[in-house]
Amino acid sequence: MKKVFGYPHALSEKRTHYCPGCTHGIIHRLVAEAIDELGVEEKTIGVAPVGCAVLAYEYFNVDFQEAAHGRAPAVATGIKRVHPGAVVFAYQGDGDLASIGAAEIIHAAARGEKIAVIFVNNAVYGMTGGQMAPTTLPGQKTTTSPYGRDTATVGYPIRVCELLATLDGPSYLARVSVHDPQHIIKAGQAIRKAFEMQISGQGFALVEVLSSCPTNWGMTPVNALQWVKDKMIPYYPLGVFRSPEEVTSHDA
Amino acid sequence: MERVMMKGNEALAEGAIRAGCRFFFGYPITPQNEIPEYMARRMPEVNGVFLQAESEVSAINMIYGAGGAGARALTSSSSPGISLKQEGISYIAGAQVPCVVVNVARGGPGLGGLNPSQSDYFQATKGGGHGDYRLIVYAPGTGQEMVDLIGIAFDKAEQYRNPVMILSDAIMGQMMEPVILPEMQEIPADKAWATTGKKGRSKPNVINSLGIIGEDLEKINIELQAKYARIEAEEVRYEADGVDDADLIVVAYGTSSRVVRSAIALLREEGKKVGLFRPITLWPFPKQVLQELANKGKKFLVVEMSAGQLVEDVILAVNDRSKVEFFGKLNGTIPTVREVYEEIASLLRKGGAK
């Protein structure tokens, strides 16, 4: 009988610390599936963030470095420059990437650094207990915006893909969501494409994954997924913001 | 072995390349710019990587990545930039990644000035970043030591899997002296613990400084402290010049030690018994040797270009066995030979030394 579904080899069998209903687990699986499908487990090096995915190095069956808060793209740059044949990816959350690490991600993208970045956007600081993130939606209540994000005083959320798409450096920028099976399949394809960029020697790839945080949003897992669909996607439209085809035509 | 005339910063840069360093990440700041500029020219010739980072913060984290990936990696900066690197240095120390950081120190605090200074001694030797950690800190006193110590720094960084700092200053970096360059070394980035991709290994390598369980973190710290004890036992370096018959020993490192050496030469011509003690490792500090000299009844004068930082380590080493005097020049100027000569002569007259 043909095996059609199994545990990805690149995912360790360690039980994760993620909250019930959190979509980090799904995103980890998609990353591991991409590594398996491309057969690059032995030459993949990951960089873990500070945030909910801080222990990512325990969940993947590949070499890993744990970075300081926001610095994953710089650490990944150092690794990739030493091992240009390796597949190097950073896994970052929204506070890590779009706030304290804004300089690192913009410049890694501008350099066209040949790394893949998996950017998990759940509109909140999860690990520290639900504070306002750079991607928290206008009006969204968090522990540090208890009356709702007031754009008059704290400004607006950052759309990372659109921001990076103003640069010439990136080769692939996409925003996906994991709120239902159909979108999970598309998210997996985008993550795989981001990893393929490195195998074909192309440049910087980032996949922004809209993710739910039932614990800090104070919702059931099902309602949280609905909130991703109803509230996050209208603010953060899904799609491809830069593709290798476009880069090729750019050069021509 | 070639003998060439080079600026200190460039001698250090070429010394790093000869020692097998093929990865340099840095950010412009005076008075260390000759290092990245030299690396930008030289690295392509040896198939190495020079990358100008977007910030000091990124540069040190690129070093963390490259060092963790098994390569000999270097960054350099000057005082304000070194302050920015402290977060990364703490992570590198915690994760036990080898790398070398050069501080071509200038005056502070704050933006300070471009003049040479020794006021980063505390930052270099007492931590600088958060947590209980140590750097091995070398203080070159000649152009030749710029070359020699950078090679030793890379060897020791790998031997102990620890960040190593070269604490230089604007004069050491800008001054030209003849140096003998060593042969070129090639060092492969294939360390057994490094993040190279796990080909050939059953288990992934993880570079990490997280110990979220209290007992795990304690274990990491016990391991670090044991390593620092080994370094203190094995790696002390110093120069003692004319201390055996001396009544007064002047303690100084780097630029100030050169001024002191000239002043002592004048005093020796007059028959005064004065010696120079020059720590080459600022950490581990040569406290044992200083203690033994104090036990022999020697008196001490510490000369440094700061409000008094090295002097605290000398006082701790001497531990009330002897008198320790201090002559400091505050940031902005350097002591002249005449000033140091007068200071020593006056101490000798006052009987600060018998």
Interface residues (C-beta under 8 A of the other chain):
Chain A: E41 E42 K43 T44 I45 V47 A48 V54 L55 Y57 F60 N61 V62 D63 F64 Q65 E66 A67 A68 R71 A74 V75 A76 T77 G78 I79 K80 R81 V82 H83 A86 V87 A103 E104 I106 H107
Chain B: F23 F25 V49 L51 A53 E54 S55 V57 S58 A59 N61 M62 I63 Y64 G65 A66 G67 G68 A69 G70 A71 A73 E87 G88 Y91 A95 A189 T195 T196 G197 K198 K199 G200 P204 N205 V206 I207 N208 S209 L210 I212
